């Protein structure tokens, strides 16, 4: 029998699963996801720009409430995985303006801080989730990538990429997002190696990928062997065995 705590937790997780499934449906019109934003937030999203969005405002939509709760969760929270999954599902196939809206919230800074800490969170899967969210948030989007690089000094960027290289199983989605972004921007160049005019910070990523491309390909192809693969880990579900499958390739 569930006690009151477990019943309450179960209901909250079921609600988060419902939101995840709503955002993750495979359909051509993603506009219904905007129901997770308030009218004020839709206006902020449409205005664009790089100004930070304060989540303390009174007119928060459901997505902002989820992001706020996610940032506030303790490291051993049973809700962390599902909160992450909801935001990731919102970002999947998101329009550039939707990616930018999420990046302007405190979430981007929180994810970078988590990764710079070396993934020192005890809950299984949170490090992977941080990289996955960053990958979805920045993929093919110059503006969100500029926000990302603006939060990292050269020293912090070097540390960040060292963590990426040391945790390729967790960071492979982020790496692929950066490679796809480089490919896209190379076809639509402005100036600079990353396709962004006069932006030395953005060029750091392009230079890093160019220098380390062979190493990355080798490590990605060899880091997991056939002996490492089994029914339990071929699709990691982080800390929730009933959660949505997260392919590791």
C-alpha positions, 0 to 999 in steps of 0.5 A: 500500500502506498502511504500518503507520501508515496501516493502524492509522489506517484500522482506528481510523477504521473502528471509530469509524464502526461506533460512529457507525452503531450510535448513529445507527440510526433506531429507536424504542428507543434504550436499546441506546445505553446499552451505551456506558456502564458500570454505574457511569456509568448509576448516575451518569446516573440520579442526575442532578444537576449535579455534574461527572463526572470521566473519570479514573475506572477504570470508564469506558464506551466513550462516556466513553473517546471523549469523553476521547480527543476532548478530548485530541486535537491540533488536526490529529488525523485522528480528531477528526471521527469522535470528534465524530460518535460523540458527536453520534450518541449525543446525537441523540434522546437522553433528557434524562438522557443529554444531562445526563450528557454535559454533566456531563463536561469536554466542555461546557467544552471546546466552549465554550472552542473556540468562545470561541477563535473557532474557531481550529482549522485542521482543517476542520469542527471549529468546526461540530462544536462547535456541532452538539454543543452544540446536541444537548446543550442542545436542550430541556433546562433542566438542560444549558442551566443548566450551559452558562450557568453556564460563561459570564460576561456578557462571555463570553456576549456574546463567544460570541454574537458568534462565533455571529453571525459564523459562522452557517453553522457555528452554525445548528444551535445557533441552531435548538436555542435557538429550539426550546428557547425555544418549548418552555419558553414552552409550559411556563413557570415564570417568567422569559422562558426558562421557568426560575424566577429564572434571569437567566443563562438569560434572556440567551439568550431576550433575545438571540434576541428582539432579534436574531430578524429579523437571524438570519432575514435572515442565515440566508436570505441567507448562502448563495446558489445560486452557493455550492452545489455537489455537494461542499459541499451536504452537508459531510463535514468532513475525511473525504470518506467520512464521514457527511453533515452537512446544512448547512441 
